[in-house]
């Protein structure tokens, strides 16, 4: 299931866009930059460590065209599976193949965020990785732009953790599961960063399970906030979801390593069933992220394996200059991640391009 994202300026008590929170609320300064924090893409690709080899390429963005064909002639939409400020998400079936898909229909009427649609289209189209959602094709209608994507039928990570609580299971996942999720998240983010793309909204709602089974892979969705980055050129647009946002984003000067913090926060949640920072409001959460250290309370973390705890600590380093990249984290944890990678390939019953053991 591909979930529709809320409008960037929508505000709810627990999910609030950082850009909607005034500088006086957090006493932060917004540094000037281009309107969308977009940096020059003219920069060499990073080297790829052995554990991520061979690294899949991207599709050329010029192929991300808007066909004017008839969506309904090709797909049969039946039930709505998501909704938000931009539009709705439908489960659909390809009339020719019978394959189930997800169709995200985005309204053109939101002119103030029209550029975001183009951004999401370009980056969702470019990426092609086993742990990143696959955009199949798009259709340009009179009132909407339709994204036809793979259907992630297992629901989002948020729901799966909630269901565990309701059923009385332990708050966190088993160590073996958490290791697998960390591998999948790091692998996907390393791929994006290699191709100079920063996601900027890694959170449990944007990690979907490919299917309902316990061993289902975790898929990253939603490229509405993604941009290119250039090494050494800071991004400045304050965007994201409070609970999962890196502290440096609040100052308006940050790099692609904001994604590493967010993946660390999601990994923290997978480990003990709670986020690293909480609060009664979005502003309070952000203040806690800015001002407080991450707690690894032994009462909870003594039940988590030392390997998982170590890599989560490595991601949740508040100083971004000291926070390690996805490549560094994978290299320093190569032995156990390599085993997880091998087990993942066996679970899948096939060898994905980025799951070949070098």
C-alpha positions in Angstrom: 0.0 0.0 0.0 1.4 3.4 -1.0 0.2 6.0 1.4 -0.7 9.6 0.3 1.3 12.2 2.2 -0.4 15.1 3.9 0.2 18.6 2.6 3.5 20.1 3.9 1.7 22.8 5.9 -1.0 20.6 7.4 -0.7 20.5 11.2 -1.8 17.8 13.6 -0.8 17.4 17.3 1.7 14.6 16.6 2.7 15.1 13.0 3.6 18.6 12.0 5.7 19.9 9.2 8.8 21.7 10.6 8.3 24.4 8.0 5.0 25.3 9.7 6.6 25.9 13.1 7.8 29.5 13.5 11.3 30.4 14.4 10.1 32.1 17.6 8.6 28.8 18.8 12.0 27.1 18.6 14.2 30.2 18.6 16.0 29.1 15.5 17.3 31.0 12.5 16.3 30.2 8.9 19.3 30.6 6.7 18.7 31.9 3.1 18.9 29.4 0.2 17.1 28.5 -3.0 13.3 28.1 -2.5 13.5 24.4 -2.0 16.9 23.7 -0.5 17.9 22.3 -4.0 21.6 21.9 -4.4 23.7 21.5 -7.6 23.7 17.9 -8.8 27.1 18.4 -10.5 29.1 16.2 -8.1 30.9 12.9 -8.4 29.1 9.7 -7.1 30.4 8.3 -3.9 32.3 5.0 -3.8 30.3 1.9 -2.9 31.6 -0.5 -0.3 31.7 -4.2 -1.1 28.6 -5.0 1.0 26.4 -2.8 -1.3 28.0 -4.0 -4.6 26.9 -4.1 -7.3 24.9 -0.9 -6.7 21.9 -0.5 -9.0 21.8 2.5 -11.4 19.0 5.0 -11.7 16.6 5.5 -14.6 17.0 8.6 -16.7 14.6 11.3 -15.5 13.9 12.4 -19.0 11.9 9.2 -19.4 9.5 10.2 -16.6 7.0 11.5 -19.1 3.2 12.1 -18.6 1.4 9.8 -21.0 -2.0 11.2 -22.0 -3.5 7.7 -22.4 -6.6 6.5 -20.6 -5.8 5.4 -17.1 -9.1 3.6 -16.7 -8.6 1.7 -20.0 -5.4 0.2 -18.5 -6.2 -0.1 -14.8 -9.3 -1.0 -12.9 -9.5 0.9 -9.6 -11.6 -0.7 -6.9 -10.9 0.3 -3.3 -9.4 3.4 -1.7 -6.5 2.6 0.6 -5.2 6.0 1.5 -6.0 9.7 1.5 -4.4 13.0 2.3 -4.2 16.7 1.3 -2.9 15.9 -2.1 -5.5 13.3 -3.2 -6.1 9.6 -2.7 -4.4 6.2 -3.2 -6.3 3.4 -4.8 -5.6 -0.3 -5.0 -6.0 -1.3 -8.7 -5.6 -4.2 -11.1 -3.9 -4.0 -14.5 -6.5 -5.1 -17.0 -3.9 -6.7 -19.2 -1.9 -8.7 -16.7 -4.2 -9.0 -13.6 -1.4 -7.7 -11.4 -2.3 -5.6 -8.4 -1.0 -2.0 -8.2 -1.3 1.1 -6.2 -2.4 4.3 -7.9 -1.6 7.6 -6.2 -3.8 10.4 -7.7 -2.5 13.9 -7.0 -4.7 16.9 -7.5 -3.5 19.8 -9.8 -5.7 22.2 -7.8 -3.0 22.7 -5.1 -1.1 25.2 -7.2 1.0 26.3 -4.3 2.7 22.9 -4.1 2.6 22.0 -7.8 6.4 21.9 -8.0 6.4 19.3 -5.3 4.4 17.0 -7.7 7.2 17.3 -10.3 9.8 16.6 -7.6 8.1 13.5 -6.4 7.6 12.3 -10.0 11.2 12.8 -10.9 12.8 11.1 -7.9 10.2 8.3 -7.6 10.9 7.6 -11.3 14.7 7.7 -11.1 15.2 5.2 -8.3 15.2 1.5 -8.8 16.2 -0.6 -5.8 14.7 -3.6 -4.0 14.0 -1.6 -0.8 12.7 1.5 -2.5 9.2 1.7 -4.0 9.0 1.1 -7.7 7.2 3.6 -9.9 5.8 1.8 -12.9 4.3 4.6 -15.0 2.4 7.9 -14.8 -0.7 9.3 -16.4 -1.5 13.0 -16.8 -5.3 13.7 -16.5 -7.2 17.0 -16.7 -7.4 17.4 -12.9 -4.9 14.9 -11.5 -1.5 13.3 -12.0 -1.6 9.6 -11.4 1.4 7.6 -10.1 1.1 3.8 -10.8 3.3 2.1 -8.3 4.0 -1.4 -6.9 1.5 -2.3 -4.2 3.0 -2.8 -0.7 0.3 -5.0 0.7 1.8 -5.5 4.2 0.9 -2.0 5.6 3.3 0.5 7.1 5.8 0.0 9.9 3.7 2.2 12.2 0.7 -0.1 11.9 2.7 -3.3 12.5 4.3 -1.9 15.7 0.8 -0.8 16.8 -0.6 -4.2 16.1 2.1 -5.8 18.2 1.2 -3.6 21.2 -2.4 -4.4 20.9 -1.8 -8.1 20.8 0.5 -7.9 23.9 3.7 -8.8 22.1 7.0 -7.2 23.2 7.3 -3.6 22.2 10.3 -4.1 20.0 10.9 -6.7 17.2 13.2 -9.6 17.7 16.9 -8.8 17.2 17.0 -10.9 14.0 14.1 -8.9 12.6 15.5 -5.5 13.6 18.8 -6.4 12.1 17.1 -7.2 8.8 15.1 -3.9 8.9 18.3 -2.0 9.6 20.0 -3.7 6.6 17.1 -2.9 4.3 16.9 0.8 5.4 20.7 1.3 5.2 20.8 -0.4 1.9 18.1 1.8 0.4 19.5 5.1 1.9 23.0 4.2 0.8 21.7 3.8 -2.8 19.9 7.1 -2.7 23.0 8.9 -1.2 25.3 7.3 -3.8 23.1 8.8 -6.5 23.1 12.2 -4.7 19.5 12.0 -3.6 18.4 12.9 0.0 15.0 11.6 1.0 14.3 14.0 4.0 11.3 12.1 5.3 12.4 8.7 6.5 9.8 7.7 9.1 7.7 4.6 10.1 4.7 5.8 8.0 7.0 5.9 4.9 8.3 2.4 5.4 5.9 -0.2 4.0 6.0 -4.0 4.0 5.9 -5.6 0.6 3.4 -8.2 1.9 1.7 -9.2 5.1 4.2 -12.0 6.0 6.6 -11.5 9.0 9.6 -11.9 6.7 8.4 -9.3 4.3 11.0 -6.7 3.2 10.7 -3.1 4.2 10.2 -0.6 1.4 10.8 3.1 1.5 8.1 5.2 -0.2 7.2 8.9 -0.8 9.6 11.2 -2.6 7.7 14.4 -2.1 10.5 16.0 -0.1 13.5 14.4 -1.9 16.1 16.7 -3.5 19.5 16.4 -5.1 22.4 17.3 -2.9 26.0 18.4 -3.6 28.7 17.4 -1.1 29.7 20.4 1.0 26.7 22.5 0.0 24.2 22.6 2.9 20.5 22.2 2.5 18.4 24.8 4.3 14.7 24.1 3.9 13.3 23.0 7.2 11.2 20.0 6.3 10.3 16.6 7.8 8.2 15.0 10.5 9.1 16.1 14.1 9.6 12.8 15.8 12.1 11.6 13.1 13.8 14.8 12.2 17.6 15.3 12.7 18.5 18.1 15.1 20.6 20.0 12.5 17.5 20.4 10.3 16.1 22.8 12.9 18.9 25.2 12.3 18.4 25.2 8.5 21.9 23.9 7.7 22.2 20.2 7.0 23.4 17.5 4.6 22.2 14.1 3.4 23.2 12.7 6.8 19.9 13.9 8.1 18.5 10.7 6.6 21.0 8.7 8.7 19.6 10.2 11.9 16.0 9.4 10.7 16.9 5.8 9.9 18.5 5.6 13.3 15.3 6.9 15.0 13.2 4.4 13.1 15.7 1.6 14.1 15.4 2.8 17.7 11.6 2.3 17.4 12.1 -1.1 15.9 14.4 -2.1 18.8 12.3 -1.1 21.8 8.9 0.0 20.4 9.3 3.7 21.3 10.8 6.7 19.5 14.0 8.3 20.8 12.1 11.5 21.6 8.6 12.2 22.6 6.5 15.2 23.8 3.0 16.6 24.3 3.3 18.6 21.0 5.3 18.8 17.9 7.2 21.9 19.3 8.0 20.0 22.5 9.3 17.0 20.5 11.5 19.3 18.4 12.9 21.1 21.5 13.7 17.7 23.0 15.5 16.7 19.9 17.5 19.9 19.8 18.4 20.1 23.5 18.5 16.6 24.9 20.7 13.6 24.4 19.3 10.3 23.2 18.6 7.9 26.1 19.6 4.3 25.9 18.0 3.2 29.2 19.5 -0.1 30.3 16.1 -1.3 31.4 15.0 -1.5 27.8 18.2 -1.7 25.9 19.8 -4.5 27.9 17.2 -6.7 26.1 18.5 -5.6 22.7 21.6 -7.2 21.1 24.9 -5.2 21.4 25.3 -5.2 17.6 21.9 -3.5 17.1 22.5 -1.1 19.9 25.9 -0.1 18.6 24.7 0.7 15.1 21.7 2.6 16.3 24.0 4.7 18.6 26.2 5.3 15.5 23.2 6.7 13.6 21.9 8.9 16.4 24.9 11.1 16.8 23.7 14.7 17.3 26.7 16.3 15.8 26.3 15.7 12.0 30.0 16.1 11.4 30.6 13.1 13.6 27.6 11.1 12.4 28.8 8.3 10.1 27.5 7.8 6.5 25.6 4.8 5.4 28.7 3.4 3.7 30.8 3.9 6.9 28.1 2.2 9.1 27.9 -0.7 6.7 31.7 -1.1 6.5 32.2 -1.0 10.2 29.3 -3.5 10.8 30.1 -5.6 7.7 30.3 -9.0 9.4 26.8 -9.2 10.8 25.3 -7.1 8.0 26.8 -9.5 5.5 25.1 -12.4 7.2 21.8 -10.5 7.3 22.2 -9.8 3.6 22.8 -13.4 2.8 19.8 -14.5 4.9 17.7 -11.8 3.2 18.5 -13.2 -0.2 17.5 -16.7 0.9 14.2 -15.4 2.3 13.5 -13.7 -1.0 14.1 -16.9 -2.8 16.1 -15.0 -5.4 19.2 -12.7 -5.7 18.4 -9.0 -6.0 20.9 -6.8 -7.7 22.1 -5.3 -4.5 22.0 -8.6 -2.6 24.9 -10.3 -4.3 27.6 -11.2 -1.8 30.9 -9.9 -3.1 
